[in-house]
Amino acid sequence: MTKNMILKAALISGLLIGASSADAQSVAITLLDCPAAGSTTPSSINAAGQVTGYCNDSAGNHAFVTNGATVTTFNGGTPNSITNGLSINAGGQVTGYYLDGLGGNLGFVYSSGVVSLFTVLNSNNLPTTIMTPRSINASGQVTGEFIDPTLNIYRGFVYDPATKTATPFDAIGTGVYNSTGPISINDSGQITGTAGDVNGTHGFLKSGGIVTLFDAANAAQTVPRGMNNLGQVVGTYYDINNVQHGFVYSGGTVTALDVAGATVTDAWSINDSGQIAGYYTDAAAVIHGFVKTGTTVTTVNVAGSAETAVRSINATGQGTGYYVDPVSLAVRGFVSSAVSSTPAPIVFSPTLANGTANAAYSSAFATASGGTGVFTYTATGLPAGLTLTGNVVSGTPLAAGVSSVTLKATDTSSKSVSATVTLTISAPVAPLMIATTSLPGATAGVAYTAPVTVSGGVAPYTVTLSGLPKGLTYSGGNVTGTPAAVGTFSVSVTAVDATGATAAKTLSLTVLDQTIGFAPALPAGTVGTPYSATLSASGFGPFVYGATGLPAGLTLSGNTISGTPTAAGSSAVGLTATDAAKTVAAVSVTLTINASSATPSYTIEDESQGKITAIASDYSYLMVGAKKLIWSAATHIQVNTNSVDLHTVTSFVKVGMGVQWKGLRNKATDTVLTSQLEIN
C-alpha cells in the first residue's frame, strides 16, 4: 500500500540553525510530514537527499520514503500492518520491519515501489518470528538482529539480496548472557553494533570474519549508532556515573565527543567526510540537534521546540531528524540543508614536558583543531623508553639527553600537520630523603642545638617538624632552644622539594633531667635571737623546698628558714629540693640552737589570770593579749581536764581557755617566766 503527498518545501525563516562557534554555518530547515500523520519520525537520508522513516495516522504506523518533493508511504504485509522504515541506501532501497499481527516482527526491503519480505532461520532451522533489520548498504545487504528462541538470545544476521537468504552471526558466542545487536552496515560490508556479555554492553566492529570489541574509557555501556564507509563508528556511551557522552571509534581508538556546555551528547550518524550528526541536551534540559564538521559544532534548532534531533547525515552534509512541535507536542520530521564539509585549517601546537631519566614520565600535548573528523597522532624521535598513545607520551626514559621529537596529527581525510618539539630528559635525581638518622640527647634546662639534614630531590626544600618537646623549635635547618620537659619524644620530620616530592621520617629525642646540686649548711642560731637561712639548689629549676624537724620557733617559707628559736639544742632537720621534673633531692642537716648569752632580766613580780589568745605551734609559749607566758623545767604546770590533771602543755590546750599564772616578768619584752601555771 502506498500513498503520495508533496513535501512541505517552504523555507521557514524562523527555523534557521543556530551556531556554536564563529565557524558554524547557518542552515535552513524543510519540514517533512506524511499525509494526515499525527507524527513523523525520519530515520535515514541518502546522498540523493531521499529520506526514510515512519509515521503514524489513524490507520497505524507506516514506513515512508521521499523522492524529490514527494512522500510515499507503504506497509509490509497487510495494508495496515505497523511498519517502520529504518535505513535507506544510495539507490533508494529501504529496509525495516513490520508487525505481522500475530505477535511477530518481520523484515522487508522496499525497492522501486515493491515490498519484498524476508526472514532468517534460527538455530532450529525455522523462520524467526521476531527480527529487526537496521541498515542496508549500496549492494542491498541488510543487517540487524533477531531473537533465537532456542538459545533465548539476540543474534545478528546479514541478508544477501542475491541469494535472498539471511545468515546469523554472533559477536561474542551464544552463551546465555551473550547478545548481538547490529546497527549499521557500510558499503564494504563492515558491520557495527552492540555486543552484550556478563560485563555489560560493548561496541563491536565486524570486518570479514574478524570481530573487534571496543569500549569508551570508564564506560558502563558503549552503544554504536552509525558508521561510514571508512569504518569509523559513532554512538553514545554511559560512564560509571551514568552520564551520557558521544564517541567516535576510528583506527582502533575510542575518542569521547562532548558538545561544550552539554549535559548529554549522543552521536547518531557519520558521513565519509567525517561530519557527525546527533543531539545534545543543554543545562536548561533543552535538546538540540547538531552537525560537527572538524572541530566546529553547528547547533540545529527548530524555532520554539524543546527537542530537536538530527538522526542521519548524508555525503553532502544534509541531515534529517525530528522535532517536537511546540504547540501540538507531536513528533514531526525535517530535512536540514547541507552543512559544508570543507574543514577549517588544522591547527596543531603541541608541547612536551621535560622528564628525568629512569623516572616514570607522562605528558599529554594539546590536540589538533580544525580539519575533518577525529585526529590520530604519531611521533618520531622519541627518547628510548617512551611511546605515544593517543595524545599522551609516556613510559620511562632510559637515558638523559635532548631530543627533537616530531609529532604528526592526521585527520579523517588523511590531511596532516607536523610539529617538532624539544624534549629534555635530565640526569636522574637522587630520591628525596631525610639524611639525619638520629637526634643527639638533650638535658632539660640546658641550651640545645642539633641539625636536621635533607638530601636528594630538587632544592629548595620545605621542612617541618612536629612533636618537639616544649622549649625547642626548628628553624634554618636546626633544632634549637632550651628543653623544658623531660622524657623521650617522637619527632616527625617532613620534607617537600621543589617538584612536590615528599619524604618523611620519625626521629627519637631523649631529654634527660639535670643532676640536682643540693648541699645546704644551716648556721647555728641562738635562743631569742631572730634567725634566717636561705636554701638553694642547682639543676632543672625552678625548685620547691621542704623541711621537717625544725627547732621550735622556726618555719620554712619558699627557700628561707626563719623565726626566733625558743629553746637551745641540736635538731636533725630534713631538707628537700624538688626540681621542675618532680625529681627530689633530700638531705639531713644538723641545726644547733645555742642558749642565749645574755640572761633576760625577769625582775618584776607578775601574778594574774586571763584567757589564752594564742598558742605557739610547738606549744613553747602562750599569749594572753600582748603578754607572753613561758616556762622552764622548774615551773609547776597544772592543766585541769575532766579525767586527769596534766603537767605539760599539749594539744589539749586551746585558745580561749582560762589561765592563771605567777612568776617574774621582763618589762622590755612583756614576757613572764612563770613559776606556777594553771590552765582550766
C-alpha positions as CSV (number, residue, x, y, z in Angstrom):
1,M,0.0,0.0,0.0
2,T,1.4,3.4,-0.9
3,K,0.3,7.0,-0.5
4,N,1.9,10.1,-2.1
5,M,2.0,13.7,-0.9
6,I,4.0,16.8,-1.6
7,L,6.8,17.6,0.8
8,K,6.4,20.9,2.6
9,A,9.2,22.7,0.9
10,A,8.7,26.2,2.1
11,L,11.9,27.6,3.7
12,I,10.7,29.0,7.0
13,S,12.7,32.0,8.1
14,G,12.2,31.3,11.8
15,L,13.8,27.9,11.6
16,L,17.5,28.8,10.9
17,I,20.1,26.7,12.6
18,G,21.9,28.4,15.5
19,A,25.7,28.2,15.5
20,S,28.0,27.2,18.4
21,S,31.1,29.0,17.0
22,A,32.1,31.6,14.6
23,D,32.9,28.9,12.0
24,A,29.5,27.3,12.2
25,Q,27.1,27.6,9.3
26,S,23.6,28.9,9.0
27,V,21.4,26.0,7.7
28,A,17.7,26.1,6.8
29,I,15.1,23.6,7.8
30,T,12.4,22.0,5.5
31,L,9.5,20.4,7.3
32,L,8.7,16.8,6.4
33,D,5.3,15.2,7.3
34,C,3.4,12.1,6.0
35,P,-0.2,12.7,4.7
36,A,-2.6,13.2,7.6
37,A,0.0,12.0,10.0
38,G,-0.2,12.6,13.8
39,S,3.6,12.1,14.0
40,T,6.5,11.7,11.5
41,T,9.9,10.3,12.5
42,P,12.7,10.3,9.9
43,S,15.4,7.7,10.3
44,S,17.9,7.9,7.4
45,I,18.9,10.1,4.5
46,N,20.9,9.0,1.4
47,A,23.3,11.0,-0.8
48,A,20.5,12.0,-3.2
49,G,18.5,13.5,-0.3
50,Q,15.9,10.7,-0.1
51,V,14.6,10.1,3.4
52,T,13.0,7.1,5.1
53,G,11.4,6.7,8.4
54,Y,7.9,6.0,9.8
55,C,4.8,8.0,10.5
56,N,1.6,7.4,12.4
57,D,-2.0,8.2,11.4
58,S,-5.5,6.9,12.3
59,A,-4.8,3.6,10.4
60,G,-1.5,2.9,12.2
61,N,2.3,3.1,11.6
62,H,3.6,3.3,8.0
63,A,7.1,3.4,6.6
64,F,7.8,6.2,4.2
65,V,10.3,7.3,1.5
66,T,10.8,10.6,-0.1
67,N,11.7,11.1,-3.8
68,G,12.2,14.8,-4.5
69,A,9.2,16.6,-3.2
70,T,7.0,13.5,-2.9
71,V,6.5,11.4,0.2
72,T,5.4,7.8,-0.4
73,T,4.1,5.7,2.5
74,F,3.9,1.9,2.4
75,N,3.4,-1.1,4.6
76,G,4.8,-4.5,4.8
77,G,2.4,-7.5,5.0
78,T,-1.2,-6.3,5.3
79,P,-2.1,-2.8,4.3
80,N,-2.5,-1.6,7.9
81,S,0.4,-3.6,9.5
82,I,2.6,-1.5,11.7
83,T,5.7,-0.7,9.5
84,N,8.9,1.2,10.3
85,G,11.5,2.2,7.7
86,L,14.9,2.4,9.4
87,S,17.6,2.8,6.7
88,I,17.9,3.9,3.0
89,N,20.8,3.2,0.7
90,A,22.3,5.2,-2.2
91,G,19.8,3.5,-4.6
92,G,16.8,4.4,-2.6
93,Q,16.2,0.9,-1.2
94,V,14.7,0.9,2.3
95,T,14.8,-1.7,5.0
96,G,13.0,-2.0,8.2
97,Y,10.4,-4.2,9.9
98,Y,6.7,-4.7,10.2
99,L,4.4,-6.4,12.7
100,D,2.5,-9.4,11.2
101,G,-0.4,-9.1,13.5
102,L,0.5,-12.5,15.1
103,G,3.0,-11.0,17.6
104,G,5.9,-11.2,15.2
105,N,8.4,-8.6,13.8
106,L,9.5,-9.5,10.3
107,G,11.9,-7.8,7.8
108,F,11.4,-6.2,4.4
109,V,13.3,-4.5,1.6
110,Y,11.4,-1.7,-0.3
111,S,12.7,-1.1,-3.8
112,S,11.1,0.8,-6.7
113,G,7.7,0.6,-5.1
114,V,7.8,-3.1,-4.3
115,V,8.0,-4.5,-0.8
116,S,9.9,-7.8,-0.5
117,L,9.7,-9.7,2.7
118,F,12.4,-11.9,4.2
119,T,13.2,-13.7,7.4
120,V,16.1,-15.5,9.0
121,L,16.3,-19.2,10.1
122,N,17.0,-19.7,13.8
123,S,19.1,-22.5,15.4
124,N,16.2,-24.9,14.9
125,N,16.3,-24.1,11.2
126,L,12.9,-22.5,11.5
127,P,12.0,-18.9,10.4
128,T,12.3,-16.5,13.2
129,T,9.2,-14.6,14.3
130,I,11.0,-11.6,15.9
131,M,13.6,-9.7,13.9
132,T,14.6,-6.1,13.3
133,P,16.6,-5.1,10.1
134,R,18.5,-2.0,11.0
135,S,20.7,-1.0,8.0
136,I,21.0,-1.5,4.2
137,N,24.2,-0.8,2.2
138,A,24.6,0.1,-1.5
139,S,24.7,-3.6,-2.5
140,G,21.4,-4.2,-0.8
141,Q,23.0,-6.2,2.0
142,V,20.9,-5.8,5.2
143,T,22.0,-6.3,8.8
144,G,20.0,-6.4,12.1
145,E,19.1,-8.7,15.0
146,F,16.7,-11.5,15.7
147,I,15.7,-13.5,18.8
148,D,16.7,-17.1,18.7
149,P,14.0,-18.8,20.7
150,T,16.1,-21.9,21.4
151,L,19.1,-20.0,22.7
152,N,16.9,-17.2,24.1
153,I,19.4,-14.5,23.0
154,Y,19.6,-11.7,20.4
155,R,21.8,-12.7,17.4
156,G,22.9,-10.7,14.4
157,F,22.3,-11.5,10.7
158,V,23.4,-10.4,7.3
159,Y,20.8,-10.7,4.4
160,D,22.2,-11.2,0.9
161,P,19.8,-9.9,-1.8
162,A,21.5,-12.2,-4.4
163,T,20.6,-15.4,-2.6
164,K,17.7,-14.0,-0.7
165,T,19.0,-15.6,2.5
166,A,19.9,-14.3,5.9
167,T,23.0,-15.7,7.7
168,P,23.2,-15.5,11.5
169,F,26.3,-14.4,13.3
170,D,27.4,-13.7,16.9
171,A,29.8,-11.1,18.1
172,I,30.6,-12.9,21.4
173,G,29.4,-16.5,21.1
174,T,26.0,-17.8,22.0
175,G,26.3,-18.1,25.8
176,V,23.2,-17.5,28.0
177,Y,24.3,-13.9,28.8
178,N,25.6,-13.0,25.3
179,S,23.8,-10.9,22.8
180,T,24.5,-9.3,19.4
181,G,22.7,-6.2,18.1
182,P,23.9,-5.0,14.7
183,I,23.1,-1.3,13.9
184,S,24.8,-0.4,10.7
185,I,26.4,-2.0,7.6
186,N,28.6,0.0,5.2
187,D,29.3,-0.4,1.5
188,S,32.4,-2.6,2.3
189,G,30.2,-5.0,4.3
190,Q,31.6,-3.9,7.7
191,I,29.1,-4.2,10.5
192,T,28.9,-2.3,13.8
193,G,26.6,-2.7,16.8
194,T,26.4,-3.8,20.4
195,A,27.7,-6.9,22.0
196,G,26.5,-7.9,25.4
197,D,28.0,-10.2,28.0
198,V,28.1,-10.6,31.8
199,N,30.3,-7.5,31.9
200,G,27.9,-5.2,30.2
201,T,27.3,-3.7,26.7
202,H,30.2,-3.2,24.3
203,G,30.6,-1.9,20.8
204,F,31.8,-4.2,18.1
205,L,33.2,-3.8,14.5
206,K,32.9,-6.9,12.2
207,S,35.3,-6.8,9.2
208,G,35.1,-10.0,7.2
209,G,35.2,-12.8,9.8
210,I,37.0,-10.7,12.4
211,V,35.0,-9.1,15.3
212,T,36.7,-6.4,17.3
213,L,35.1,-5.3,20.6
214,F,35.7,-1.8,21.9
215,D,34.6,0.4,24.8
216,A,35.0,4.0,25.7
217,A,37.2,4.7,28.7
218,N,35.3,4.3,32.1
219,A,32.2,3.2,30.1
220,A,29.4,1.2,31.8
221,Q,27.7,0.8,28.4
222,T,29.0,1.5,24.8
223,V,26.3,1.8,22.1
224,P,27.2,2.4,18.5
225,R,24.6,4.3,16.4
226,G,26.1,4.7,12.9
227,M,29.1,4.0,10.7
228,N,30.6,5.4,7.4
229,N,32.3,3.7,4.6
230,L,35.7,4.2,6.2
231,G,34.8,2.0,9.1
232,Q,34.5,5.0,11.5
233,V,31.8,4.4,14.1
234,V,29.9,7.0,16.2
235,G,27.5,6.4,19.1
236,T,26.9,7.1,22.7
237,Y,28.3,5.7,26.0
238,Y,27.3,5.9,29.6
239,D,30.1,6.4,32.1
240,I,30.3,4.9,35.6
241,N,28.2,7.8,36.9
242,N,25.5,7.1,34.2
243,V,26.3,10.4,32.4
244,Q,25.8,10.1,28.6
245,H,28.5,11.1,26.2
246,G,29.1,10.7,22.4
247,F,32.1,8.9,21.0
248,V,34.0,8.3,17.7
249,Y,35.7,5.0,17.1
250,S,38.4,5.3,14.5
251,G,41.6,3.3,13.8
252,G,41.2,1.2,17.0
253,T,40.8,4.3,19.3
254,V,37.6,5.5,21.0
255,T,37.5,9.3,21.4
256,A,34.9,11.0,23.6
257,L,32.7,13.5,21.9
258,D,31.0,16.1,24.1
259,V,29.4,19.3,22.9
260,A,30.7,22.2,25.1
261,G,28.2,23.0,27.9
262,A,26.1,19.9,27.3
263,T,24.9,17.5,30.0
264,V,24.2,14.8,27.4
265,T,25.7,14.2,24.0
266,D,24.5,11.4,21.6
267,A,26.2,10.9,18.2
268,W,23.9,9.1,15.6
269,S,25.5,9.3,12.2
270,I,28.8,10.0,10.4
271,N,29.4,10.5,6.7
272,D,32.6,9.8,4.7
273,S,33.8,13.3,5.2
274,G,33.8,12.8,9.0
275,Q,30.8,15.0,9.6
276,I,28.9,13.8,12.7
277,A,25.2,14.4,13.4
278,G,23.3,13.8,16.6
279,Y,21.8,15.7,19.5
280,Y,22.8,17.2,22.9
281,T,21.0,18.4,26.0
282,D,21.9,21.8,27.5
283,A,21.9,22.9,31.1
284,A,18.2,24.0,30.8
285,A,17.2,20.5,29.6
286,V,16.5,21.7,26.1
287,I,17.5,19.1,23.4
288,H,19.3,20.4,20.3
289,G,20.4,18.7,17.1
290,F,24.0,19.3,15.9
291,V,26.3,18.7,13.0
292,K,30.0,18.6,13.8
293,T,32.4,19.4,11.0
294,G,36.0,19.1,12.1
295,T,36.1,20.8,15.5
296,T,33.2,23.1,14.6
297,V,29.8,22.3,16.1
298,T,26.7,23.7,14.4
299,T,23.6,23.6,16.6
300,V,20.3,22.7,14.9
301,N,17.1,24.1,16.4
302,V,13.5,24.2,15.2
303,A,12.2,27.5,16.5
304,G,10.2,27.1,19.7
305,S,10.8,23.4,20.0
306,A,12.2,22.0,23.3
307,E,13.5,18.9,21.4
308,T,15.3,18.7,18.1
309,A,17.5,15.8,17.0
310,V,19.5,15.0,13.8
311,R,19.4,11.2,13.3
312,S,21.2,10.9,9.9
313,I,23.6,12.9,7.8
314,N,24.4,12.2,4.1
315,A,27.5,12.6,2.0
316,T,26.6,16.3,1.1
317,G,26.1,17.3,4.7
318,Q,22.3,17.2,4.6
319,G,20.6,16.0,7.8
320,T,17.3,14.6,8.7
321,G,15.6,14.1,12.1
322,Y,12.7,15.0,14.2
323,Y,11.5,17.8,16.4
324,V,8.7,18.1,19.0
325,D,6.0,20.6,17.8
326,P,5.9,23.4,20.5
327,V,2.0,23.6,20.1
328,S,0.7,20.1,19.5
329,L,3.7,18.3,21.1
330,A,3.6,15.9,18.2
331,V,6.8,14.5,16.7
332,R,7.5,16.0,13.3
333,G,10.2,15.4,10.7
334,F,12.6,17.8,9.0
335,V,15.4,17.9,6.5
336,S,18.3,20.3,7.1
337,S,20.2,21.9,4.2
338,A,23.8,20.8,3.6
339,V,26.5,21.8,6.0
340,S,29.7,22.3,4.1
341,S,32.2,19.6,4.8
342,T,35.1,21.9,4.0
343,P,37.0,21.8,7.2
344,A,38.8,24.6,9.0
345,P,42.6,24.6,8.7
346,I,44.3,22.2,11.0
347,V,45.9,23.9,14.0
348,F,48.5,21.9,15.9
349,S,50.8,23.4,18.5
350,P,51.9,20.6,20.9
351,T,54.4,20.9,23.7
352,L,56.0,18.2,25.9
353,A,57.1,18.5,29.5
354,N,60.7,17.7,30.3
355,G,61.5,14.5,32.2
356,T,64.1,12.6,34.2
357,A,66.0,9.5,33.2
358,N,64.8,6.3,34.9
359,A,61.7,8.1,36.3
360,A,58.1,7.5,35.1
361,Y,57.1,10.1,32.5
362,S,53.7,11.1,31.1
363,S,52.9,14.3,29.1
364,A,49.7,15.0,27.2
365,F,50.0,17.5,24.4
366,A,47.3,19.8,23.2
367,T,45.2,18.0,20.5
368,A,44.8,19.4,17.0
369,S,41.8,21.5,16.0
370,G,40.1,22.2,12.6
371,G,40.4,19.5,9.9
372,T,37.9,16.7,9.4
373,G,36.6,14.2,11.9
374,V,38.9,12.9,14.6
375,F,42.7,13.0,14.7
376,T,45.2,10.3,15.1
377,Y,48.8,11.1,16.2
378,T,52.2,9.7,15.5
379,A,55.6,10.5,16.9
380,T,59.2,10.1,15.7
381,G,62.4,10.8,17.5
382,L,61.1,9.9,21.0
383,P,63.8,9.0,23.6
384,A,64.3,5.3,24.2
385,G,61.7,4.1,26.7
386,L,58.9,6.5,25.7
387,T,55.9,5.7,23.4
388,L,52.9,7.6,22.1
389,T,49.3,6.6,22.8
390,G,46.6,8.9,21.6
391,N,48.0,12.4,22.5
392,V,50.0,11.1,25.5
393,V,53.7,10.4,25.5
394,S,54.5,8.1,28.4
395,G,57.0,5.5,29.7
396,T,60.3,5.6,31.5
397,P,63.2,7.3,29.6
398,L,66.3,5.3,29.8
399,A,69.0,8.0,29.4
400,A,69.5,11.7,29.8
401,G,69.7,13.9,26.7
402,V,67.9,16.4,24.4
403,S,65.7,15.0,21.6
404,S,63.9,16.7,18.7
405,V,60.5,14.9,18.6
406,T,58.3,15.3,15.5
407,L,54.6,14.9,16.3
408,K,52.1,14.4,13.5
409,A,48.3,15.0,13.6
410,T,46.3,13.3,10.8
411,D,42.5,13.8,10.4
412,T,39.9,11.6,8.9
413,S,40.5,12.8,5.4
414,S,44.3,11.9,5.8
415,K,45.3,15.5,5.9
416,S,48.1,16.1,8.4
417,V,50.2,18.7,10.1
418,S,53.5,18.0,11.9
419,A,55.3,19.9,14.7
420,T,58.7,19.5,16.1
421,V,59.2,19.9,19.8
422,T,62.3,19.7,22.1
423,L,62.1,17.1,24.8
424,T,64.8,17.3,27.5
425,I,65.5,14.3,29.7
426,S,67.6,15.3,32.7
427,A,70.0,13.0,34.6
428,P,68.4,11.1,37.4
429,V,67.9,12.9,40.7
430,A,68.6,11.1,43.9
431,P,65.4,10.4,45.8
432,L,64.4,13.0,48.4
433,M,65.2,11.7,51.9
434,I,65.8,12.8,55.5
435,A,69.5,12.3,55.9
436,T,69.5,12.8,59.7
437,T,69.4,9.4,61.3
438,S,69.1,10.4,64.9
439,L,68.9,13.4,67.2
440,P,71.5,13.8,70.0
441,G,70.2,13.6,73.5
442,A,69.3,16.8,75.4
443,T,69.3,17.9,79.0
444,A,66.4,19.8,80.5
445,G,67.1,23.4,81.1
446,V,70.4,23.3,79.1
447,A,70.7,25.1,75.7
448,Y,70.4,22.7,72.8
449,T,71.1,22.7,69.1
450,A,71.1,19.9,66.5
451,P,70.9,19.9,62.7
452,V,68.3,18.2,60.6
453,T,69.6,17.5,57.1
454,V,67.7,16.7,53.9
455,S,69.3,15.3,50.7
456,G,68.3,14.3,47.2
457,G,65.3,15.7,45.3
458,V,65.3,19.2,43.9
459,A,66.1,22.2,46.2
460,P,64.8,24.3,47.8
461,Y,63.1,22.2,50.5
462,T,60.3,23.0,52.9
463,V,61.0,21.1,56.1
464,T,58.5,20.9,59.0
465,L,58.9,19.2,62.4
466,S,56.2,18.2,64.9
467,G,56.4,16.5,68.3
468,L,59.3,18.6,69.6
469,P,59.5,18.9,73.4
470,K,58.4,22.2,75.0
471,G,61.1,24.8,74.7
472,L,62.6,23.6,71.3
473,T,61.8,24.9,67.8
474,Y,63.0,24.2,64.3
475,S,64.4,26.9,62.1
476,G,67.0,27.3,59.4
477,G,68.0,23.6,59.4
478,N,68.5,23.3,63.2
479,V,66.5,22.3,66.2
480,T,67.4,24.9,68.9
481,G,66.2,26.2,72.3
482,T,66.2,25.1,75.9
483,P,64.2,21.9,76.6
484,A,61.6,22.5,79.3
485,A,60.3,18.9,79.6
486,V,61.9,15.5,80.5
487,G,61.2,12.3,78.5
488,T,61.6,10.6,75.2
489,F,59.8,12.3,72.3
490,S,58.9,11.1,68.8
491,V,59.7,13.9,66.4
492,S,58.1,13.7,62.9
493,V,60.2,15.3,60.1
494,T,58.6,16.0,56.7
495,A,60.4,17.5,53.7
496,V,58.9,18.7,50.4
497,D,61.1,19.6,47.5
498,A,60.6,22.0,44.6
499,T,58.9,19.3,42.5
500,G,56.4,18.5,45.2
501,A,58.1,15.2,46.1
502,T,57.9,14.3,49.8
503,A,59.9,12.4,52.4
504,A,59.2,11.7,56.0
505,K,61.0,10.2,59.0
506,T,60.4,9.9,62.7
507,L,63.3,10.6,65.0
508,S,63.6,9.9,68.7
509,L,64.8,12.7,71.0
510,T,65.6,11.9,74.7
511,V,65.7,14.8,77.2
512,L,67.4,13.9,80.5
513,D,66.9,15.6,83.8
514,Q,69.8,17.5,85.3
515,T,71.6,16.2,88.4
516,I,70.3,18.2,91.3
517,G,73.0,20.0,93.3
518,F,71.7,20.4,96.9
519,A,74.2,20.5,99.8
520,P,72.8,23.0,102.3
521,A,74.5,24.0,105.5
522,L,72.4,25.7,108.2
523,P,74.2,28.1,110.5
524,A,73.7,27.8,114.3
525,G,71.1,30.0,116.0
526,T,70.6,31.5,119.4
527,V,67.5,31.3,121.6
528,G,65.6,34.5,121.5
529,T,67.6,35.9,118.5
530,P,65.9,36.2,115.1
531,Y,67.2,33.5,112.7
532,S,67.3,33.3,108.9
533,A,68.9,30.8,106.4
534,T,68.4,30.6,102.6
535,L,68.3,27.2,100.8
536,S,69.5,26.9,97.2
537,A,69.8,24.1,94.6
538,S,71.2,23.8,91.1
539,G,69.8,21.9,88.2
540,F,66.5,22.0,86.3
541,G,64.6,24.7,88.2
542,P,62.5,26.2,89.5
543,F,62.7,24.3,92.8
544,V,60.3,23.7,95.5
545,Y,61.8,23.2,99.0
546,G,60.6,21.3,102.1
547,A,61.8,21.0,105.7
548,T,60.9,18.7,108.7
549,G,62.3,18.7,112.3
550,L,62.9,22.5,112.6
551,P,63.6,23.7,116.1
552,A,60.7,25.4,118.0
553,G,60.2,29.0,116.7
554,L,61.5,28.4,113.2
555,T,59.5,27.8,109.9
556,L,60.2,27.4,106.1
557,S,58.7,29.8,103.6
558,G,59.8,29.5,100.0
559,N,63.5,28.9,100.2
560,T,64.0,30.7,103.6
561,I,64.1,29.2,107.1
562,S,63.3,32.0,109.6
563,G,61.9,32.8,113.0
564,T,63.1,33.1,116.6
565,P,64.3,29.9,118.3
566,T,62.8,29.4,121.8
567,A,64.9,26.5,123.1
568,A,68.5,25.6,122.9
569,G,69.6,22.2,121.4
570,S,70.6,20.4,118.2
571,S,68.0,19.2,115.7
572,A,68.2,16.8,112.8
573,V,66.4,18.8,110.1
574,G,65.3,17.0,106.9
575,L,65.5,19.2,103.8
576,T,64.2,18.5,100.3
577,A,64.6,20.2,96.9
578,T,62.1,19.2,94.1
579,D,63.0,20.3,90.5
580,A,60.7,21.1,87.5
581,A,60.7,17.4,86.5
582,K,59.5,16.5,90.0
583,T,62.8,14.8,90.9
584,V,63.5,15.2,94.6
585,A,66.9,15.6,96.4
586,A,66.8,15.0,100.1
587,V,69.5,15.7,102.8
588,S,69.6,15.7,106.6
589,V,71.3,18.7,108.3
590,T,72.0,19.4,111.9
591,L,70.8,22.7,113.2
592,T,72.2,23.9,116.5
593,I,70.4,26.5,118.6
594,N,72.6,27.9,121.4
595,A,71.4,29.2,124.7
596,S,71.3,33.0,124.9
597,S,74.5,34.5,126.1
598,A,72.5,37.3,127.8
599,T,70.3,36.3,130.7
600,P,66.9,38.0,130.3
601,S,66.0,40.4,133.1
602,Y,63.0,38.9,134.8
603,T,62.7,41.2,137.9
604,I,59.0,42.2,138.1
605,E,56.7,40.0,140.1
606,D,53.7,39.2,138.0
607,E,50.6,37.2,139.1
608,S,47.4,37.4,137.2
609,Q,44.8,35.4,135.1
610,G,43.1,35.7,131.7
611,K,42.0,34.0,128.5
612,I,44.5,32.4,126.2
613,T,44.6,34.3,122.9
614,A,47.4,32.4,121.0
615,I,49.5,29.3,121.4
616,A,52.9,28.6,119.8
617,S,52.7,25.9,117.1
618,D,55.2,23.8,119.1
619,Y,53.5,24.6,122.5
620,S,56.5,26.5,123.7
621,Y,54.6,29.6,124.9
622,L,51.1,31.0,125.4
623,M,49.8,34.5,124.7
624,V,47.3,36.4,126.8
625,G,46.8,39.6,124.8
626,A,50.2,41.2,124.4
627,K,51.7,39.2,127.3
628,K,53.8,36.1,126.6
629,L,53.9,33.3,129.1
630,I,56.9,30.9,129.1
631,W,58.0,28.2,131.5
632,S,61.0,26.2,132.5
633,A,61.6,22.8,133.9
634,A,61.1,24.2,137.4
635,T,57.7,25.6,136.6
636,H,54.7,23.9,138.3
637,I,52.3,23.3,135.4
638,Q,48.7,22.1,136.0
639,V,46.3,21.5,133.2
640,N,42.8,20.6,134.5
641,T,40.9,18.0,132.4
642,N,37.7,16.0,133.1
643,S,39.6,12.9,133.8
644,V,43.1,13.7,134.9
645,D,45.5,16.6,135.6
646,L,48.2,17.2,133.0
647,H,51.6,18.8,133.8
648,T,52.6,19.7,130.3
649,V,51.1,22.0,127.7
650,T,49.8,19.8,124.8
651,S,47.2,19.9,122.1
652,F,44.6,19.7,124.8
653,V,45.2,23.4,125.5
654,K,43.1,25.6,123.2
655,V,42.8,29.3,122.6
656,G,40.0,30.7,124.8
657,M,40.8,28.6,127.9
658,G,41.4,30.3,131.2
659,V,44.9,30.6,132.6
660,Q,46.3,31.7,136.0
661,W,50.0,32.3,136.5
662,K,52.6,33.5,138.9
663,G,56.2,34.5,138.1
664,L,58.7,37.2,137.1
665,R,58.2,39.5,134.1
666,N,60.7,41.0,131.8
667,K,59.5,44.6,131.3
668,A,61.2,45.1,128.0
669,T,59.6,42.1,126.3
670,D,56.5,41.7,128.4
671,T,57.5,38.1,128.8
672,V,56.6,36.2,132.1
673,L,58.8,33.3,133.2
674,T,56.2,31.5,135.2
675,S,56.8,29.5,138.4
676,Q,53.2,28.4,138.5
677,L,50.9,27.9,135.6
678,E,47.3,26.6,135.9
679,I,45.1,26.1,132.8
680,N,41.3,25.4,133.0
